[in-house]
């Protein structure tokens, strides 16, 4: 699974590199409105992100056998706004190496939703079937 994720991120990285001279010539403050944020952040490095926003609220690293971090996913909360001024709950920055390769704006907290008690998972047997099969053990 890690190999598939790595391959996907590397393909994206090859397609979406920003010109570093453009990033260097821009204002040091990164805007938080969605479209301007995308323009300024694509290809930005981790140092620039940390200087502007500090440590992410959540992060996950893909580490090679050598111990080197190959890719990272960082989440920030209530950072960006859409064109109408509504705040996105979570902004996800995906890095390959130290460069941003993908940005995702989410209207949730960035975690997987917990299944509610009122809905049964689609791929599992109903509770009545599970309890009857458990009694057979």
C-alpha positions as CSV (number, residue, x, y, z in Angstrom):
1,X,0.0,0.0,0.0
2,X,2.8,2.4,0.8
3,X,4.4,1.7,-2.6
4,X,1.1,2.7,-4.3
5,X,0.9,5.9,-2.3
6,X,4.5,6.7,-3.0
7,X,4.2,6.1,-6.7
8,X,1.0,8.3,-6.8
9,X,2.7,11.1,-4.9
10,X,5.8,10.9,-7.1
11,X,3.7,11.1,-10.3
12,X,1.8,14.1,-8.9
13,X,5.1,15.8,-7.9
14,X,6.4,15.4,-11.4
15,X,3.4,17.1,-12.8
16,X,2.8,19.9,-10.3
17,X,6.2,21.6,-9.6
18,X,6.0,25.3,-9.3
19,X,8.8,27.6,-10.5
20,X,10.9,28.3,-7.4
21,X,11.8,31.8,-8.6
22,X,8.1,32.7,-8.6
23,X,7.7,31.5,-5.0
24,X,10.8,33.4,-3.9
25,X,9.6,36.7,-5.4
26,X,6.2,36.6,-3.8
27,X,5.2,38.2,-0.5
28,X,6.5,36.3,2.5
29,X,2.9,36.2,4.0
30,X,0.9,33.4,2.5
31,X,-2.8,34.4,1.8
32,X,-5.6,32.3,3.3
33,X,-8.2,32.8,0.6
34,X,-8.6,29.6,-1.3
35,X,-7.5,30.7,-4.8
36,X,-4.6,32.9,-3.7
37,X,-3.5,30.2,-1.2
38,X,-3.3,27.6,-4.1
39,X,-1.2,30.0,-6.2
40,X,1.3,30.7,-3.4
41,X,1.5,27.2,-1.9
42,X,2.0,24.9,-4.8
43,X,5.6,23.8,-4.7
44,X,6.3,25.6,-1.4
45,X,8.7,23.9,1.1
46,X,8.0,22.8,4.6
47,X,10.1,25.6,6.0
48,X,7.9,28.3,4.4
49,X,4.8,26.5,5.7
50,X,6.1,26.2,9.2
51,X,7.2,29.8,9.3
52,X,3.8,31.1,8.3
53,X,1.4,28.6,10.1
54,X,3.5,26.8,12.7
55,X,3.2,23.1,13.4
56,X,0.3,21.3,11.8
57,X,-2.6,20.0,14.0
58,X,-2.1,16.6,12.6
59,X,0.7,15.0,10.5
60,X,1.5,11.6,9.0
61,X,4.8,10.6,7.4
62,X,5.6,7.9,4.9
63,X,9.1,6.7,5.9
64,X,11.5,4.6,3.8
65,X,13.3,1.6,5.2
66,X,16.3,3.9,5.5
67,X,14.4,6.1,8.0
68,X,14.1,9.0,5.5
69,X,10.7,10.7,5.3
70,X,9.6,10.4,1.7
71,X,6.2,12.0,1.9
72,X,4.0,13.7,4.5
73,X,0.4,14.8,5.0
74,X,-0.2,17.8,7.2
75,X,-3.6,19.1,8.4
76,X,-4.3,22.7,9.5
77,X,-7.7,23.7,10.9
78,X,-9.8,26.8,10.1
79,X,-7.0,28.2,7.9
80,X,-8.6,28.9,4.5
81,X,-11.7,30.6,3.2
82,X,-13.7,30.0,0.0
83,X,-14.7,32.7,-2.4
84,X,-17.7,33.6,-0.2
85,X,-15.7,33.9,3.0
86,X,-16.8,30.6,4.6
87,X,-14.0,28.9,6.5
88,X,-12.9,25.4,5.5
89,X,-12.6,23.2,8.6
90,X,-9.4,21.5,7.4
91,X,-6.7,22.2,4.9
92,X,-4.5,19.2,3.9
93,X,-1.1,19.8,2.5
94,X,0.6,16.7,0.9
95,X,4.3,16.8,0.5
96,X,6.8,14.7,-1.4
97,X,10.1,15.3,0.1
98,X,9.9,18.9,1.4
99,X,7.6,20.3,-1.4
100,X,3.9,20.7,-1.4
101,X,2.4,18.6,-4.3
102,X,-1.3,18.6,-3.4
103,X,-3.7,20.8,-1.4
104,X,-7.1,19.7,-0.2
105,X,-9.8,21.9,1.4
106,X,-12.2,19.9,3.5
107,X,-15.5,20.8,5.3
108,X,-14.7,18.3,8.1
109,X,-12.1,17.8,10.7
110,X,-9.9,15.6,8.5
111,X,-10.6,12.3,10.3
112,X,-12.5,9.3,9.1
113,X,-16.1,9.4,10.2
114,X,-17.1,7.0,12.9
115,X,-20.0,4.7,11.9
116,X,-23.2,5.6,13.8
117,X,-25.2,3.1,15.8
118,X,-28.2,3.6,13.7
119,X,-26.6,2.5,10.5
120,X,-25.1,-0.9,10.0
121,X,-21.9,-1.2,7.8
122,X,-22.7,-2.3,4.3
123,X,-20.1,-5.1,4.0
124,X,-20.8,-6.8,7.3
125,X,-23.5,-9.1,8.5
126,X,-26.4,-7.6,10.4
127,X,-26.0,-7.7,14.2
128,X,-28.5,-10.5,14.6
129,X,-26.4,-12.7,12.3
130,X,-23.2,-11.8,14.0
131,X,-24.7,-12.7,17.5
132,X,-26.1,-16.0,16.3
133,X,-22.8,-17.0,14.7
134,X,-20.9,-15.9,17.9
135,X,-23.1,-18.3,19.9
136,X,-22.0,-21.2,17.7
137,X,-18.3,-20.8,18.8
